[in-house]
């Protein structure tokens, strides 16, 4: 069997389980009270982190929140009392850090999702969700390319945050489904 068709799915799952096992669920619990029904939720991230941010914003909409993705044409300006969830594996992605720092100046609560708790993004945050998956530019630690392990683990961590929010707010699966686009 050549290298390109060797089994990899089991290894990828093991890598994700390893990252999740290293996470502190208390990070998610610390971020939880920053998001309330009275807050608008913004999400920010570039590249694949941006896809994870979009996924988070979508799920927040499903559970009844007003949510936006930074940089979209319909994204209104942030105001004091809003929340920004910003994702950057390195914690140094220029635009994401700038969004977080600008948000802080406006009185917006910032949740950083990063693998680097000492980063510029983390410094701007009110709560930090540390996801210790390998990010772009780091050697070893994953058979996957670039920041795939970080991205996959972030998706799970943010789904856990959304699940905790939905349970706290008593939002059922049926209620979330009512906000889901049902195009047939």
C-alpha positions as CSV (number, residue, x, y, z in Angstrom):
1,X,0.0,0.0,0.0
2,X,1.4,3.4,-0.9
3,X,1.6,6.3,1.5
4,X,-1.2,8.2,-0.2
5,X,-3.8,5.5,0.4
6,X,-2.8,4.4,3.9
7,X,-5.6,4.7,6.4
8,X,-5.6,8.1,8.1
9,X,-9.1,8.6,9.6
10,X,-8.4,6.8,12.8
11,X,-5.2,8.8,13.3
12,X,-7.0,12.1,12.7
13,X,-9.7,11.2,15.3
14,X,-6.9,10.2,17.8
15,X,-5.2,13.6,17.2
16,X,-8.5,15.5,17.9
17,X,-9.2,13.4,21.0
18,X,-5.6,14.3,22.2
19,X,-6.2,18.0,21.8
20,X,-9.7,17.9,23.4
21,X,-8.2,15.9,26.4
22,X,-5.6,18.7,26.9
23,X,-8.3,21.5,26.9
24,X,-9.6,22.9,30.1
25,X,-13.4,22.9,29.9
26,X,-13.4,25.7,32.4
27,X,-12.2,28.0,29.6
28,X,-15.6,27.4,27.9
29,X,-17.4,27.8,31.2
30,X,-15.6,31.1,31.8
31,X,-16.7,32.4,28.3
32,X,-20.3,31.3,28.8
33,X,-21.6,34.2,31.0
34,X,-20.3,36.8,28.5
35,X,-23.0,35.7,26.0
36,X,-26.5,36.5,27.0
37,X,-29.8,37.1,25.2
38,X,-29.2,40.8,25.6
39,X,-25.9,40.7,23.6
40,X,-25.3,40.7,19.9
41,X,-22.6,38.2,19.0
42,X,-19.9,38.9,16.4
43,X,-17.4,36.3,15.1
44,X,-14.0,37.0,13.5
45,X,-11.3,34.9,12.0
46,X,-9.3,34.6,8.8
47,X,-8.9,31.6,6.5
48,X,-10.0,28.3,8.0
49,X,-10.4,30.0,11.4
50,X,-12.9,32.3,9.6
51,X,-14.9,29.2,8.5
52,X,-15.0,28.1,12.1
53,X,-16.2,31.6,13.1
54,X,-18.9,31.5,10.5
55,X,-20.0,28.1,11.8
56,X,-20.2,29.5,15.3
57,X,-22.2,32.6,14.2
58,X,-24.6,30.3,12.3
59,X,-25.2,28.0,15.3
60,X,-25.7,31.1,17.6
61,X,-28.4,32.2,15.1
62,X,-30.0,28.8,15.3
63,X,-30.3,29.0,19.1
64,X,-31.9,32.4,18.9
65,X,-29.1,35.0,19.0
66,X,-28.4,37.9,16.8
67,X,-25.0,37.1,15.3
68,X,-22.8,38.5,12.6
69,X,-19.6,37.7,10.9
70,X,-17.0,40.5,10.9
71,X,-16.1,41.8,7.4
72,X,-19.5,40.9,5.8
73,X,-21.3,43.6,4.1
74,X,-24.3,43.4,6.4
75,X,-22.3,43.5,9.6
76,X,-23.3,46.5,11.7
77,X,-20.9,48.4,13.9
78,X,-20.3,46.9,17.4
79,X,-21.3,48.7,20.5
80,X,-20.7,48.4,24.2
81,X,-22.4,45.3,25.6
82,X,-21.8,43.3,22.4
83,X,-19.5,40.2,22.3
84,X,-16.8,39.3,19.8
85,X,-15.6,35.8,19.5
86,X,-12.2,36.0,17.7
87,X,-10.3,32.9,16.4
88,X,-6.6,32.7,15.6
89,X,-4.5,29.7,16.2
90,X,-1.3,31.8,16.5
91,X,-3.2,34.6,18.2
92,X,-1.3,37.0,16.0
93,X,-3.4,37.2,12.8
94,X,-3.3,40.9,12.1
95,X,-6.9,41.6,11.1
96,X,-8.3,39.4,13.9
97,X,-6.2,41.0,16.6
98,X,-7.1,44.5,15.2
99,X,-10.8,43.6,15.4
100,X,-10.4,42.4,19.0
101,X,-8.4,45.5,20.1
102,X,-10.9,47.8,18.4
103,X,-13.8,46.0,20.1
104,X,-12.2,46.3,23.5
105,X,-11.9,50.1,23.0
106,X,-15.7,50.1,22.4
107,X,-16.5,48.2,25.6
108,X,-17.2,45.0,23.7
109,X,-16.4,41.7,25.6
110,X,-13.9,39.6,23.7
111,X,-13.6,35.9,23.7
112,X,-10.3,34.7,22.2
113,X,-10.0,31.2,20.8
114,X,-6.3,30.4,20.2
115,X,-3.6,27.9,20.9
116,X,-1.4,30.7,22.3
117,X,-2.6,32.0,25.6
118,X,0.3,34.5,25.7
119,X,-0.6,36.0,22.3
120,X,-1.7,39.5,21.4
121,X,-5.2,38.2,20.8
122,X,-5.4,36.6,24.2
123,X,-4.1,39.9,25.8
124,X,-7.2,41.7,24.3
125,X,-9.6,39.1,25.7
126,X,-12.0,38.9,28.6
127,X,-12.1,35.1,28.3
128,X,-9.7,32.8,26.5
129,X,-10.5,29.3,25.1
130,X,-7.2,27.6,24.7
131,X,-7.2,25.0,21.9
132,X,-3.7,23.4,21.9
133,X,-3.8,22.0,18.4
134,X,-0.9,22.4,16.0
135,X,-1.1,25.6,14.0
136,X,0.4,26.7,10.7
137,X,4.2,27.0,10.8
138,X,4.6,24.6,13.7
139,X,6.5,21.3,13.2
140,X,5.3,17.9,14.4
141,X,2.3,17.0,16.5
142,X,0.0,16.0,13.6
143,X,0.0,14.1,10.4
144,X,-2.3,16.8,8.9
145,X,-1.5,19.8,6.9
146,X,-1.1,23.3,8.4
147,X,-3.7,24.1,11.1
148,X,-6.2,21.4,10.3
149,X,-5.9,19.9,13.8
150,X,-6.5,23.3,15.4
151,X,-9.5,24.0,13.1
152,X,-11.2,20.7,13.8
153,X,-10.7,21.0,17.5
154,X,-12.0,24.6,17.5
155,X,-15.2,23.4,15.8
156,X,-15.8,20.9,18.6
157,X,-15.0,23.4,21.3
158,X,-17.3,26.0,19.9
159,X,-20.1,23.4,19.4
160,X,-19.6,22.6,23.1
161,X,-20.0,26.3,24.0
162,X,-23.2,26.5,21.9
163,X,-24.6,23.4,23.5
164,X,-24.0,24.8,27.0
165,X,-25.6,28.1,25.9
166,X,-28.6,26.3,24.5
167,X,-29.0,24.2,27.6
168,X,-28.7,27.3,29.9
169,X,-31.3,29.1,27.8
170,X,-33.5,26.0,27.5
171,X,-33.4,26.0,23.7
172,X,-34.6,22.7,22.4
173,X,-33.4,21.0,19.2
174,X,-36.9,21.6,17.7
175,X,-36.6,25.4,18.5
176,X,-33.1,25.5,16.9
177,X,-34.5,23.6,13.9
178,X,-37.2,26.3,13.5
179,X,-34.4,28.8,12.9
180,X,-32.6,26.5,10.5
181,X,-33.0,27.2,6.8
182,X,-35.3,24.4,5.5
183,X,-35.0,24.7,1.8
184,X,-36.3,21.7,-0.1
